[in-house]
Amino acid sequence: MKDSGDGNGGNQPPKGSRASRKIAKRSKHSSRGGVVVQLPSEPHPRVVLFESKLEQRVLFLLMTRSDIWDLREQPPAFLYTGECGRLRQHTFDFLLELSSGRRIAVAVKPFKVAKERRFISELLAVRRALTKDYAHDLVLITDRDFTRDQALNAQRLNDFRRGVDCSSSGAVREAIGKSAFPTTLRALISGLPDPGRAFRAAFIAIYDGLLTADKSLLITLDTQVHQGKRP
Protein backbone atom coordinates (compact mmCIF):
# COMPACT_ATOMS: atom_id res chain seq x y z
CA MET A 1 0.00 0.00 0.00
CA LYS A 2 1.26 3.45 -0.87
CA ASP A 3 1.38 6.09 1.80
CA SER A 4 2.64 9.63 1.89
CA GLY A 5 3.61 9.59 5.57
CA ASP A 6 2.78 8.01 8.88
CA GLY A 7 -0.42 10.00 9.45
CA ASN A 8 -1.05 8.15 12.69
CA GLY A 9 -1.84 11.12 14.90
CA GLY A 10 0.79 10.10 17.44
CA ASN A 11 0.18 6.52 18.58
CA GLN A 12 -3.28 6.33 17.02
CA PRO A 13 -3.17 4.16 13.86
CA PRO A 14 -5.27 5.34 10.90
CA LYS A 15 -8.68 3.79 10.45
CA GLY A 16 -9.29 1.48 7.51
CA SER A 17 -10.97 2.16 4.21
CA ARG A 18 -14.74 2.52 3.92
CA ALA A 19 -14.87 1.36 0.28
CA SER A 20 -18.03 -0.65 -0.42
CA ARG A 21 -16.18 -3.14 -2.59
CA LYS A 22 -12.75 -4.72 -2.59
CA ILE A 23 -10.11 -2.77 -4.47
CA ALA A 24 -8.32 -4.95 -7.02
CA LYS A 25 -4.62 -5.51 -6.46
CA ARG A 26 -2.05 -3.41 -8.26
CA SER A 27 -1.11 -4.59 -11.75
CA LYS A 28 1.56 -3.72 -14.31
CA HIS A 29 -0.92 -1.41 -16.02
CA SER A 30 -2.38 0.45 -13.06
CA SER A 31 -1.40 2.11 -9.79
CA ARG A 32 -3.41 1.13 -6.73
CA GLY A 33 -2.89 1.92 -3.10
CA GLY A 34 -4.01 4.11 -0.24
CA VAL A 35 -3.50 7.59 1.18
CA VAL A 36 -3.85 8.58 4.82
CA VAL A 37 -6.07 11.65 5.14
CA GLN A 38 -7.56 13.63 8.01
CA LEU A 39 -11.25 14.34 7.50
CA PRO A 40 -13.12 16.96 9.57
CA SER A 41 -15.87 14.39 10.16
CA GLU A 42 -13.55 12.08 12.10
CA PRO A 43 -11.18 12.57 15.06
CA HIS A 44 -8.54 10.20 13.67
CA PRO A 45 -6.87 9.83 10.25
CA ARG A 46 -8.25 7.30 7.78
CA VAL A 47 -6.91 5.36 4.81
CA VAL A 48 -8.63 6.21 1.52
CA LEU A 49 -7.95 3.78 -1.32
CA PHE A 50 -7.48 4.58 -5.00
CA GLU A 51 -7.50 2.37 -8.10
CA SER A 52 -5.40 4.47 -10.47
CA LYS A 53 -2.87 7.29 -10.49
CA LEU A 54 -5.63 9.57 -11.79
CA GLU A 55 -7.86 8.72 -8.82
CA GLN A 56 -4.96 9.37 -6.46
CA ARG A 57 -4.37 12.81 -7.96
CA VAL A 58 -8.06 13.68 -7.84
CA LEU A 59 -8.20 12.57 -4.19
CA PHE A 60 -5.39 14.95 -3.26
CA LEU A 61 -7.11 17.78 -5.17
CA LEU A 62 -10.43 17.13 -3.45
CA MET A 63 -8.72 17.24 -0.06
CA THR A 64 -7.55 20.81 -0.75
CA ARG A 65 -11.16 22.02 -0.56
CA SER A 66 -11.90 23.86 2.65
CA ASP A 67 -15.58 22.86 2.57
CA ILE A 68 -15.05 19.09 2.59
CA TRP A 69 -16.62 17.49 5.68
CA ASP A 70 -16.46 13.85 4.68
CA LEU A 71 -15.20 11.76 1.75
CA ARG A 72 -15.79 8.11 0.93
CA GLU A 73 -14.16 6.17 -1.88
CA GLN A 74 -16.12 3.54 -3.84
CA PRO A 75 -19.40 4.27 -2.01
CA PRO A 76 -22.36 1.86 -2.28
CA ALA A 77 -23.53 1.50 -5.88
CA PHE A 78 -26.36 3.74 -7.11
CA LEU A 79 -29.22 1.74 -8.66
CA TYR A 80 -31.03 3.20 -11.66
CA THR A 81 -33.10 2.16 -14.64
CA GLY A 82 -31.10 2.06 -17.86
CA GLU A 83 -31.99 1.39 -21.47
CA CYS A 84 -34.87 -0.99 -22.16
CA GLY A 85 -36.01 -0.59 -18.55
CA ARG A 86 -33.20 -2.72 -17.16
CA LEU A 87 -32.11 -2.15 -13.56
CA ARG A 88 -28.45 -1.17 -13.54
CA GLN A 89 -25.95 0.08 -10.98
CA HIS A 90 -23.13 2.62 -11.05
CA THR A 91 -20.35 2.83 -8.47
CA PHE A 92 -18.86 6.29 -8.16
CA ASP A 93 -15.21 6.81 -7.35
CA PHE A 94 -15.88 9.23 -4.50
CA LEU A 95 -18.85 10.55 -2.56
CA LEU A 96 -18.29 13.91 -0.90
CA GLU A 97 -20.22 15.54 1.89
CA LEU A 98 -19.65 19.28 2.20
CA SER A 99 -19.85 21.26 5.42
CA SER A 100 -23.20 22.61 4.15
CA GLY A 101 -24.60 19.06 4.11
CA ARG A 102 -24.63 18.91 0.32
CA ARG A 103 -23.43 15.59 -1.16
CA ILE A 104 -21.60 15.31 -4.47
CA ALA A 105 -20.98 12.05 -6.34
CA VAL A 106 -17.69 12.11 -8.24
CA ALA A 107 -16.81 10.05 -11.31
CA VAL A 108 -13.13 9.97 -12.32
CA LYS A 109 -12.16 8.95 -15.85
CA PRO A 110 -9.35 9.61 -18.33
CA PHE A 111 -10.53 12.13 -20.92
CA LYS A 112 -10.25 9.57 -23.73
CA VAL A 113 -12.68 7.27 -21.91
CA ALA A 114 -14.98 10.06 -20.73
CA LYS A 115 -15.67 11.26 -24.27
CA GLU A 116 -16.81 7.83 -25.49
CA ARG A 117 -20.48 7.76 -26.41
CA ARG A 118 -21.26 4.73 -24.24
CA PHE A 119 -19.83 6.31 -21.08
CA ILE A 120 -21.53 9.66 -21.72
CA SER A 121 -24.85 7.88 -22.26
CA GLU A 122 -24.44 5.96 -19.00
CA LEU A 123 -23.52 9.03 -16.98
CA LEU A 124 -26.46 11.01 -18.40
CA ALA A 125 -28.82 8.19 -17.41
CA VAL A 126 -27.35 8.14 -13.90
CA ARG A 127 -27.70 11.92 -13.60
CA ARG A 128 -31.37 11.79 -14.63
CA ALA A 129 -32.07 9.13 -12.02
CA LEU A 130 -29.96 10.62 -9.22
CA THR A 131 -31.91 11.11 -6.00
CA LYS A 132 -31.09 13.55 -3.21
CA ASP A 133 -30.97 10.79 -0.61
CA TYR A 134 -27.87 9.55 -2.45
CA ALA A 135 -26.33 12.79 -3.77
CA HIS A 136 -27.46 16.28 -4.70
CA ASP A 137 -25.23 16.45 -7.75
CA LEU A 138 -22.82 14.50 -9.94
CA VAL A 139 -19.52 15.73 -11.35
CA LEU A 140 -17.06 14.16 -13.78
CA ILE A 141 -13.34 14.86 -13.35
CA THR A 142 -10.82 13.95 -16.06
CA ASP A 143 -7.10 14.47 -16.52
CA ARG A 144 -7.95 17.56 -18.59
CA ASP A 145 -9.40 19.34 -15.55
CA PHE A 146 -6.12 20.04 -13.76
CA THR A 147 -2.39 20.29 -14.34
CA ARG A 148 0.24 17.84 -13.10
CA ASP A 149 1.76 20.67 -11.04
CA GLN A 150 -1.62 21.37 -9.47
CA ALA A 151 -1.93 17.71 -8.46
CA LEU A 152 1.62 17.64 -7.08
CA ASN A 153 0.93 20.77 -5.03
CA ALA A 154 -2.17 19.07 -3.61
CA GLN A 155 -0.17 15.95 -2.70
CA ARG A 156 2.48 18.04 -0.94
CA LEU A 157 -0.23 19.90 0.96
CA ASN A 158 -1.58 16.61 2.30
CA ASP A 159 1.93 15.70 3.46
CA PHE A 160 2.64 19.11 5.02
CA ARG A 161 -0.67 19.30 6.88
CA ARG A 162 0.05 16.06 8.69
CA GLY A 163 3.15 17.57 10.26
CA VAL A 164 1.96 21.08 11.12
CA ASP A 165 4.48 23.10 13.11
CA CYS A 166 2.57 25.66 15.20
CA SER A 167 5.70 27.71 15.88
CA SER A 168 6.52 28.07 12.17
CA SER A 169 2.87 28.75 11.33
CA GLY A 170 2.82 31.60 13.83
CA ALA A 171 6.07 33.03 12.46
CA VAL A 172 4.69 32.95 8.90
CA ARG A 173 1.48 34.68 9.98
CA GLU A 174 3.55 37.40 11.60
CA ALA A 175 5.69 37.74 8.46
CA ILE A 176 2.55 38.07 6.31
CA GLY A 177 1.38 40.96 8.47
CA LYS A 178 4.70 42.78 8.06
CA SER A 179 5.45 42.11 4.37
CA ALA A 180 4.84 44.26 1.32
CA PHE A 181 3.04 42.44 -1.50
CA PRO A 182 3.45 41.02 -4.05
CA THR A 183 6.51 39.11 -2.92
CA THR A 184 7.99 35.62 -3.24
CA LEU A 185 7.87 32.83 -0.72
CA ARG A 186 11.65 33.07 -0.51
CA ALA A 187 11.48 36.72 0.51
CA LEU A 188 8.53 36.13 2.84
CA ILE A 189 10.30 33.50 4.94
CA SER A 190 13.76 35.06 4.71
CA GLY A 191 15.20 35.31 8.19
CA LEU A 192 12.71 32.94 9.79
CA PRO A 193 14.16 30.07 11.83
CA ASP A 194 14.16 26.62 10.20
CA PRO A 195 13.54 27.58 6.53
CA GLY A 196 12.24 24.11 5.66
CA ARG A 197 9.45 24.25 8.22
CA ALA A 198 8.77 27.89 7.38
CA PHE A 199 8.31 26.99 3.69
CA ARG A 200 5.83 24.25 4.58
CA ALA A 201 3.90 26.65 6.81
CA ALA A 202 3.82 29.28 4.04
CA PHE A 203 2.72 26.60 1.56
CA ILE A 204 -0.21 25.71 3.83
CA ALA A 205 -1.02 29.42 4.23
CA ILE A 206 -1.69 29.60 0.47
CA TYR A 207 -4.41 26.96 0.75
CA ASP A 208 -5.77 28.45 3.96
CA GLY A 209 -6.36 31.74 2.13
CA LEU A 210 -3.79 33.80 4.05
CA LEU A 211 -1.80 34.03 0.81
CA THR A 212 -2.83 33.72 -2.84
CA ALA A 213 -0.77 32.22 -5.65
CA ASP A 214 -1.19 30.44 -8.98
CA LYS A 215 -1.72 26.86 -7.78
CA SER A 216 -1.81 25.47 -11.32
CA LEU A 217 1.98 25.94 -11.34
CA LEU A 218 4.43 24.17 -9.05
CA ILE A 219 4.76 26.12 -5.80
CA THR A 220 8.43 26.82 -5.02
CA LEU A 221 10.45 29.39 -3.10
CA ASP A 222 10.29 31.59 -6.20
CA THR A 223 6.48 31.52 -6.40
CA GLN A 224 4.99 35.01 -6.29
CA VAL A 225 2.33 35.46 -3.64
CA HIS A 226 -0.20 38.14 -2.69
CA GLN A 227 -1.86 38.65 0.64
CA GLY A 228 -5.20 36.93 1.10
CA LYS A 229 -7.46 37.45 4.09
CA ARG A 230 -5.76 39.01 7.09
CA PRO A 231 -4.19 36.53 9.53
C-alpha positions in Angstrom: 0.0 0.0 0.0 1.3 3.5 -0.9 1.4 6.1 1.8 2.6 9.6 1.9 3.6 9.6 5.6 2.8 8.0 8.9 -0.4 10.0 9.4 -1.0 8.1 12.7 -1.8 11.1 14.9 0.8 10.1 17.4 0.2 6.5 18.6 -3.3 6.3 17.0 -3.2 4.2 13.9 -5.3 5.3 10.9 -8.7 3.8 10.4 -9.3 1.5 7.5 -11.0 2.2 4.2 -14.7 2.5 3.9 -14.9 1.4 0.3 -18.0 -0.6 -0.4 -16.2 -3.1 -2.6 -12.8 -4.7 -2.6 -10.1 -2.8 -4.5 -8.3 -4.9 -7.0 -4.6 -5.5 -6.5 -2.0 -3.4 -8.3 -1.1 -4.6 -11.8 1.6 -3.7 -14.3 -0.9 -1.4 -16.0 -2.4 0.5 -13.1 -1.4 2.1 -9.8 -3.4 1.1 -6.7 -2.9 1.9 -3.1 -4.0 4.1 -0.2 -3.5 7.6 1.2 -3.8 8.6 4.8 -6.1 11.7 5.1 -7.6 13.6 8.0 -11.3 14.3 7.5 -13.1 17.0 9.6 -15.9 14.4 10.2 -13.5 12.1 12.1 -11.2 12.6 15.1 -8.5 10.2 13.7 -6.9 9.8 10.2 -8.3 7.3 7.8 -6.9 5.4 4.8 -8.6 6.2 1.5 -8.0 3.8 -1.3 -7.5 4.6 -5.0 -7.5 2.4 -8.1 -5.4 4.5 -10.5 -2.9 7.3 -10.5 -5.6 9.6 -11.8 -7.9 8.7 -8.8 -5.0 9.4 -6.5 -4.4 12.8 -8.0 -8.1 13.7 -7.8 -8.2 12.6 -4.2 -5.4 15.0 -3.3 -7.1 17.8 -5.2 -10.4 17.1 -3.5 -8.7 17.2 -0.1 -7.5 20.8 -0.8 -11.2 22.0 -0.6 -11.9 23.9 2.7 -15.6 22.9 2.6 -15.0 19.1 2.6 -16.6 17.5 5.7 -16.5 13.8 4.7 -15.2 11.8 1.8 -15.8 8.1 0.9 -14.2 6.2 -1.9 -16.1 3.5 -3.8 -19.4 4.3 -2.0 -22.4 1.9 -2.3 -23.5 1.5 -5.9 -26.4 3.7 -7.1 -29.2 1.7 -8.7 -31.0 3.2 -11.7 -33.1 2.2 -14.6 -31.1 2.1 -17.9 -32.0 1.4 -21.5 -34.9 -1.0 -22.2 -36.0 -0.6 -18.6 -33.2 -2.7 -17.2 -32.1 -2.1 -13.6 -28.5 -1.2 -13.5 -25.9 0.1 -11.0 -23.1 2.6 -11.0 -20.3 2.8 -8.5 -18.9 6.3 -8.2 -15.2 6.8 -7.4 -15.9 9.2 -4.5 -18.8 10.6 -2.6 -18.3 13.9 -0.9 -20.2 15.5 1.9 -19.7 19.3 2.2 -19.9 21.3 5.4 -23.2 22.6 4.1 -24.6 19.1 4.1 -24.6 18.9 0.3 -23.4 15.6 -1.2 -21.6 15.3 -4.5 -21.0 12.0 -6.3 -17.7 12.1 -8.2 -16.8 10.0 -11.3 -13.1 10.0 -12.3 -12.2 8.9 -15.8 -9.3 9.6 -18.3 -10.5 12.1 -20.9 -10.3 9.6 -23.7 -12.7 7.3 -21.9 -15.0 10.1 -20.7 -15.7 11.3 -24.3 -16.8 7.8 -25.5 -20.5 7.8 -26.4 -21.3 4.7 -24.2 -19.8 6.3 -21.1 -21.5 9.7 -21.7 -24.8 7.9 -22.3 -24.4 6.0 -19.0 -23.5 9.0 -17.0 -26.5 11.0 -18.4 -28.8 8.2 -17.4 -27.4 8.1 -13.9 -27.7 11.9 -13.6 -31.4 11.8 -14.6 -32.1 9.1 -12.0 -30.0 10.6 -9.2 -31.9 11.1 -6.0 -31.1 13.5 -3.2 -31.0 10.8 -0.6 -27.9 9.5 -2.5 -26.3 12.8 -3.8 -27.5 16.3 -4.7 -25.2 16.5 -7.8 -22.8 14.5 -9.9 -19.5 15.7 -11.3 -17.1 14.2 -13.8 -13.3 14.9 -13.4 -10.8 13.9 -16.1 -7.1 14.5 -16.5 -8.0 17.6 -18.6 -9.4 19.3 -15.5 -6.1 20.0 -13.8 -2.4 20.3 -14.3 0.2 17.8 -13.1 1.8 20.7 -11.0 -1.6 21.4 -9.5 -1.9 17.7 -8.5 1.6 17.6 -7.1 0.9 20.8 -5.0 -2.2 19.1 -3.6 -0.2 16.0 -2.7 2.5 18.0 -0.9 -0.2 19.9 1.0 -1.6 16.6 2.3 1.9 15.7 3.5 2.6 19.1 5.0 -0.7 19.3 6.9 0.0 16.1 8.7 3.2 17.6 10.3 2.0 21.1 11.1 4.5 23.1 13.1 2.6 25.7 15.2 5.7 27.7 15.9 6.5 28.1 12.2 2.9 28.7 11.3 2.8 31.6 13.8 6.1 33.0 12.5 4.7 32.9 8.9 1.5 34.7 10.0 3.6 37.4 11.6 5.7 37.7 8.5 2.6 38.1 6.3 1.4 41.0 8.5 4.7 42.8 8.1 5.4 42.1 4.4 4.8 44.3 1.3 3.0 42.4 -1.5 3.4 41.0 -4.1 6.5 39.1 -2.9 8.0 35.6 -3.2 7.9 32.8 -0.7 11.7 33.1 -0.5 11.5 36.7 0.5 8.5 36.1 2.8 10.3 33.5 4.9 13.8 35.1 4.7 15.2 35.3 8.2 12.7 32.9 9.8 14.2 30.1 11.8 14.2 26.6 10.2 13.5 27.6 6.5 12.2 24.1 5.7 9.4 24.2 8.2 8.8 27.9 7.4 8.3 27.0 3.7 5.8 24.3 4.6 3.9 26.7 6.8 3.8 29.3 4.0 2.7 26.6 1.6 -0.2 25.7 3.8 -1.0 29.4 4.2 -1.7 29.6 0.5 -4.4 27.0 0.7 -5.8 28.5 4.0 -6.4 31.7 2.1 -3.8 33.8 4.0 -1.8 34.0 0.8 -2.8 33.7 -2.8 -0.8 32.2 -5.7 -1.2 30.4 -9.0 -1.7 26.9 -7.8 -1.8 25.5 -11.3 2.0 25.9 -11.3 4.4 24.2 -9.0 4.8 26.1 -5.8 8.4 26.8 -5.0 10.5 29.4 -3.1 10.3 31.6 -6.2 6.5 31.5 -6.4 5.0 35.0 -6.3 2.3 35.5 -3.6 -0.2 38.1 -2.7 -1.9 38.6 0.6 -5.2 36.9 1.1 -7.5 37.5 4.1 -5.8 39.0 7.1 -4.2 36.5 9.5 
